[in-house]
Amino acid sequence: MSQKNNPTDTANLFLSVKEVQQRIINDIKAINGIEQVGIRQALGRILAQNVVATFDTPPCDNSAMDGYAFSSKELDSQAIKDGEQTAISLKVVGQSFAGHPYQGAIAKGEAIRIMTGAAVPSDVDTVVMQEHTETPEEGLVNITTLPKALANVRKKGDDLSTGHTFLSCGKKLSPTDLAFLATQGIPEVKVSRKIRVAFFSTGDELRSIGETLGEGDIYGSNRYSLYGLLKNLDVELIDMGVIPDDRQAIEAAFLSASEVTDAVITSGGVSVGEADYVKETLEKLGQINFWKIAMKPGKPLAFGTLGKSLFFGLPGNPVAVIATFYQFVQPALKRMKGQSIVLPLEIQVKTSELLKKRPGRTDFQRGILEQSESGEFTVRSAGMQASHVLTAMSQANCFIVLAAESGSVEAGKMVTVQPFEGLIA
């Protein structure tokens, strides 16, 4: 785990976003603890072991269409006349419905009526859709448009074969995965336990909603953004409120949080060289790195251990809290949960307007990703990009990620985009 840095080692060092992501991710292993839950309760949880098919799915050959099942040998014996395809006539000897398979034999020149999902008997191997047939009289079917041999038959085991691992450890279970489990008759699965996360803000100037603002006071917003961000991660939350700038109060908060959680998150008070009780207490109680990161917004970050918990100290500006959470905290918490994919999704999109930037830091600009009627995606700025301005953050649906060495980007150029929907864990 991370060790304390000598302040002189980091005073003038800026780390890249990718460097910090890798340092954090490399330090973290999945938490211990497994729960067995019913598949309805497993939605959004992280699988703690591989799930293996115990039988073939589908369990037998079945029809992909409503129509008639017959042997493909009929195509060879009846369908070619003078080098041209022609219609064939077959005697209908029975029917196969889903849950009610046909039990008899099917001889040459015969077919059965069959419905979608119904078992295909071993004597036949081809299904013609109903729309390509005519029934001139009861017990007879004319196939007017000939299918290819073996058409419209779903083969036994073509979705899953016995012994195949179909859901892997570390996968976040989706609604489709629940259906997949149900097809195998699996009522319960083992998942990683939920991680416990405490978060709080520090500062004498911060007031909770409902309190009266005095001169110089502000309502603290970061606890609310952190609540929403953590809620999307499906973790157990402990909101410890606002801690005043008091040495004993801050130390007590850090100690109590670290004793009952897997991770502790704070905002503000972690800038390199900043002299306050937060940084002082962290250095006393934890093994903490204080980093300056070449990113905008969100230069300062503290990361390490506080007792038995991981610690994340985020910057104080509202937009910087959200940006650093997505880039560093969320990947770390995903890794703790046992998730296999942790870093943000990135796509390449054209910008529809000039994006202003100075070289030096990776810029996470707030953007609006749009799709035209022709299907083309473009991105534009969501507005004022200052780290204290929530308006653009609220209107945005993505980050526009401009590389550290990049300057301003002209309209029509490709840029990297992190859609917010892709960031939600």
Beta strands, then each sheet from edge to edge (+ up, - down):
strand 1: 14-15
strand 2: 34-38
strand 3: 51-52
strand 4: 62-63
strand 5: 67-70
strand 6: 80-81
strand 7: 84-85
strand 8: 88-96
strand 9: 110-114
strand 10: 126-129
strand 11: 133-134
strand 12: 140-143
strand 13: 153-154
strand 14: 165-167
strand 15: 188-192
strand 16: 196-202
strand 17: 206-207
strand 18: 218-219
strand 19: 236-243
strand 20: 263-267
strand 21: 286-293
strand 22: 295-296
strand 23: 300-306
strand 24: 309-314
strand 25: 347-351
strand 26: 362-371
strand 27: 377-381
strand 28: 398-402
strand 29: 414-419
sheet 1: 1+ 21+ 23- 24+ 20+ 16+ 19+
sheet 2: 2+ 15-
sheet 3: 3+ 14-
sheet 4: 4+ 13-
sheet 5: 10+ 5- 9+ 8+ 12- 11+
sheet 6: 6+ 7-
sheet 7: 17+ 18+
sheet 8: 22+ 26+ 27- 25- 29+ 28-
end
